Amino acid sequence: MNRITFISIACILIFLQNTAGQERPLTFSGHFDGIPFSEFAEEMETRTGIRFFYLASWVGDLQVTLSGDDLQLLPVLDSMLRPEGLYCFLDPWNHLFLTDSVSLLRQLP
């Protein structure tokens, strides 16, 4: 493979990688008044196609009360979960993992 072809392919791959990482944030709208987190997670799975993974004992007492339009899911979850010592991580396949006391990196530094 000659040098120009190799450089062209490398540039195209870098461009595709950068544009793939610029996905629109996951948003939702609604009114939730004191519902258990497990019900909120089921509703978000239905609305967004994300699959939640967590231990029920971690969120057993957590109630969700919020209302709004075009709310970004990850910041909302962070604001709900961090005071409880929980963290969330969304992988590229729309699997959302809750972790206890350990924050997983979404991107390499």
N, C-alpha and C positions, 0 to 999 in steps of 0.2 A: 504494500500500500504506500503510495507516495505521501510525502510530507503535507501537501496542501489538502489532500483528501482527509488525512488524519486530523488536521487542525480544524477543518470544516465540521467533521463529525463531532469532535470534542466541543466545539462552540455550540452546536445545535443541542447536544445533550445538556450542557450547562444551562442554556436558555430554557429548555423544557423543565429542568429541575427547579429553576428559580420561579417560573410561572406556576408550576404545580404547587409550590409552597404558599402561594398567595390566594388561597381559597377564601371565600366569603365566610365570616364567622357564623356559627350556628346561632340562630335567633328563634325566639318564640314569643308568643303573646298570651296573656290570660290573667285570670284572677284566681288565686289560691289562698284560701283562708283557713290556716291551721290544719292542713292535711298532713298525714304521716309522710315521711320522706319516701317510703316504699311506694306509696301511691303516686307521688310526684315523679319518681323515677320511671314508673310504668307509663305515665302520661307522656313523659319526654321521649321514651322509647318509641311510642306510637307516633308522636309528632315529628321526630327528627330522624328516626332510623338508627339511633345510637343504642348500643346494648350496654347496660350498666352491670358491673360486677362489684359486689361488696358483701361484707358480712352483716347480716341483719342485726346482730348484737351491737354493732358500731352505730347504727342509726335508729335504733329502737325507739328512743325518746325524742328524736328530732322531728319538729313540726315545721312545715313550710307555709309561710304567710308572705305573699308578694303579689303585686299587681302591676301590669304595664304592657306596653306594646313594643315589639322589636327588642326584647331583652336578649342580651348575649348570654348563652348558656354557661360557658366556662367561667366568666367573672361572677355570675350569680352563684354558681356552685362554690367557687372559692370563698365568697363572702359568707355563705351558709356553713361551710364545712370547717374552715380554719379555726373559728372559735371553739369548735369541738375537738380540735387536734387531728382533723382528717384532711386529706389532700386528694385531688383528683388528677388523673392522667388520661388523655385521649390519644389513642394510637391511630395510625393512618387507616385502619380498617373499621373505624367507628366503634371501637370497644372502649368504654370508659371505666377505668379502674379506680376505686376508692382505696386509699392506703391509710394506715394508722401510724402516725408519727414519722412517716418517711415521705418526703416529697420527691417524686420522680421528675427528671428534667424533660421538658417538652422539646428542647433543642440543645445541641451541644454548644457549649460556650465558645 
